[in-house]
């Protein structure tokens, strides 16, 4: 009889833990998915800003110092978020431009 009581208590504990895990899985999954969406949104905004700077200055092949500094900061942030190599070519070209104050 005592073994049955212990077995019953163990089963109750396992059921409680399983129920808690089920209740926590969805919020954790949603949090992870949300974080990924935010990261993708940040990359998109950074890429957009860098391309706007690039196309605004492309014909003159000159860039103001503050724009260049911002471009480099955005580039570093973009790469830290594992942005693709497309922007590397843009950065190389911008790096050859004349920086004006």
ZAPATI-358073 format. One record per residue (C-alpha): residue number from 1; residue in one letter; z, y negated, x negated. Coordinates in steps of 0.25 Angstrom, whole numbers, plus 5000, padded with zeros to 4 digits. Example, Ala and Ser with C-alpha at 12.3 -4.5 7.8 and 13.67 -1.06 7.14 Angstrom:
<lumvo n="1" res="A" w="5031" v="5018" u="4951"/>
<lumvo n="2" res="S" w="5029" v="5004" u="4945"/>
REM end
This chain:
<lumvo n="1" res="X" w="5000" v="5000" u="5000"/>
<lumvo n="2" res="X" w="5003" v="4990" u="4989"/>
<lumvo n="3" res="X" w="4990" v="4993" u="4982"/>
<lumvo n="4" res="X" w="4983" v="4989" u="4995"/>
<lumvo n="5" res="X" w="4991" v="4976" u="4996"/>
<lumvo n="6" res="X" w="4987" v="4972" u="4982"/>
<lumvo n="7" res="X" w="4973" v="4976" u="4985"/>
<lumvo n="8" res="X" w="4973" v="4967" u="4997"/>
<lumvo n="9" res="X" w="4978" v="4955" u="4989"/>
<lumvo n="10" res="X" w="4968" v="4957" u="4978"/>
<lumvo n="11" res="X" w="4957" v="4957" u="4989"/>
<lumvo n="12" res="X" w="4963" v="4945" u="4996"/>
<lumvo n="13" res="X" w="4963" v="4938" u="4982"/>
<lumvo n="14" res="X" w="4949" v="4942" u="4979"/>
<lumvo n="15" res="X" w="4944" v="4937" u="4993"/>
<lumvo n="16" res="X" w="4951" v="4924" u="4991"/>
<lumvo n="17" res="X" w="4945" v="4922" u="4977"/>
<lumvo n="18" res="X" w="4931" v="4926" u="4982"/>
<lumvo n="19" res="X" w="4932" v="4916" u="4994"/>
<lumvo n="20" res="X" w="4936" v="4905" u="4984"/>
<lumvo n="21" res="X" w="4924" v="4907" u="4975"/>
<lumvo n="22" res="X" w="4915" v="4907" u="4987"/>
<lumvo n="23" res="X" w="4921" v="4894" u="4992"/>
<lumvo n="24" res="X" w="4919" v="4888" u="4978"/>
<lumvo n="25" res="X" w="4905" v="4893" u="4974"/>
<lumvo n="26" res="X" w="4898" v="4884" u="4984"/>
<lumvo n="27" res="X" w="4904" v="4871" u="4979"/>
<lumvo n="28" res="X" w="4903" v="4874" u="4965"/>
<lumvo n="29" res="X" w="4888" v="4878" u="4967"/>
<lumvo n="30" res="X" w="4886" v="4865" u="4974"/>
<lumvo n="31" res="X" w="4892" v="4857" u="4963"/>
<lumvo n="32" res="X" w="4884" v="4864" u="4953"/>
<lumvo n="33" res="X" w="4871" v="4862" u="4961"/>
<lumvo n="34" res="X" w="4875" v="4847" u="4963"/>
<lumvo n="35" res="X" w="4878" v="4845" u="4948"/>
<lumvo n="36" res="X" w="4864" v="4850" u="4945"/>
<lumvo n="37" res="X" w="4857" v="4841" u="4955"/>
<lumvo n="38" res="X" w="4865" v="4829" u="4950"/>
<lumvo n="39" res="X" w="4860" v="4833" u="4936"/>
<lumvo n="40" res="X" w="4846" v="4834" u="4940"/>
<lumvo n="41" res="X" w="4847" v="4821" u="4947"/>
<lumvo n="42" res="X" w="4852" v="4814" u="4935"/>
<lumvo n="43" res="X" w="4841" v="4820" u="4927"/>
<lumvo n="44" res="X" w="4831" v="4815" u="4937"/>
<lumvo n="45" res="X" w="4837" v="4801" u="4936"/>
<lumvo n="46" res="X" w="4837" v="4800" u="4921"/>
<lumvo n="47" res="X" w="4823" v="4805" u="4920"/>
<lumvo n="48" res="X" w="4818" v="4795" u="4930"/>
<lumvo n="49" res="X" w="4825" v="4784" u="4923"/>
<lumvo n="50" res="X" w="4819" v="4788" u="4910"/>
<lumvo n="51" res="X" w="4805" v="4789" u="4915"/>
<lumvo n="52" res="X" w="4806" v="4776" u="4922"/>
<lumvo n="53" res="X" w="4810" v="4769" u="4909"/>
<lumvo n="54" res="X" w="4798" v="4777" u="4902"/>
<lumvo n="55" res="X" w="4787" v="4773" u="4912"/>
<lumvo n="56" res="X" w="4792" v="4758" u="4913"/>
<lumvo n="57" res="X" w="4791" v="4757" u="4897"/>
<lumvo n="58" res="X" w="4780" v="4767" u="4894"/>
<lumvo n="59" res="X" w="4768" v="4757" u="4893"/>
<lumvo n="60" res="X" w="4775" v="4747" u="4884"/>
<lumvo n="61" res="X" w="4782" v="4758" u="4876"/>
<lumvo n="62" res="X" w="4794" v="4750" u="4874"/>
<lumvo n="63" res="X" w="4808" v="4751" u="4880"/>
<lumvo n="64" res="X" w="4820" v="4742" u="4881"/>
<lumvo n="65" res="X" w="4831" v="4746" u="4872"/>
<lumvo n="66" res="X" w="4841" v="4748" u="4884"/>
<lumvo n="67" res="X" w="4830" v="4756" u="4892"/>
<lumvo n="68" res="X" w="4828" v="4765" u="4879"/>
<lumvo n="69" res="X" w="4843" v="4767" u="4878"/>
<lumvo n="70" res="X" w="4844" v="4771" u="4893"/>
<lumvo n="71" res="X" w="4832" v="4780" u="4892"/>
<lumvo n="72" res="X" w="4839" v="4788" u="4880"/>
<lumvo n="73" res="X" w="4852" v="4789" u="4888"/>
<lumvo n="74" res="X" w="4845" v="4794" u="4900"/>
<lumvo n="75" res="X" w="4837" v="4804" u="4891"/>
<lumvo n="76" res="X" w="4850" v="4809" u="4885"/>
<lumvo n="77" res="X" w="4856" v="4811" u="4899"/>
<lumvo n="78" res="X" w="4843" v="4817" u="4904"/>
<lumvo n="79" res="X" w="4843" v="4828" u="4893"/>
<lumvo n="80" res="X" w="4858" v="4830" u="4894"/>
<lumvo n="81" res="X" w="4855" v="4834" u="4909"/>
<lumvo n="82" res="X" w="4844" v="4844" u="4903"/>
<lumvo n="83" res="X" w="4832" v="4835" u="4907"/>
<lumvo n="84" res="X" w="4818" v="4841" u="4904"/>
<lumvo n="85" res="X" w="4810" v="4837" u="4892"/>
<lumvo n="86" res="X" w="4800" v="4828" u="4899"/>
<lumvo n="87" res="X" w="4809" v="4816" u="4896"/>
<lumvo n="88" res="X" w="4809" v="4820" u="4881"/>
<lumvo n="89" res="X" w="4794" v="4816" u="4880"/>
<lumvo n="90" res="X" w="4797" v="4803" u="4887"/>
<lumvo n="91" res="X" w="4809" v="4800" u="4878"/>
<lumvo n="92" res="X" w="4801" v="4803" u="4866"/>
<lumvo n="93" res="X" w="4791" v="4792" u="4870"/>
<lumvo n="94" res="X" w="4801" v="4782" u="4874"/>
<lumvo n="95" res="X" w="4807" v="4784" u="4860"/>
<lumvo n="96" res="X" w="4794" v="4779" u="4854"/>
<lumvo n="97" res="X" w="4794" v="4766" u="4862"/>
<lumvo n="98" res="X" w="4798" v="4753" u="4857"/>
<lumvo n="99" res="X" w="4813" v="4749" u="4861"/>
<lumvo n="100" res="X" w="4814" v="4734" u="4864"/>
<lumvo n="101" res="X" w="4827" v="4727" u="4866"/>
REM end
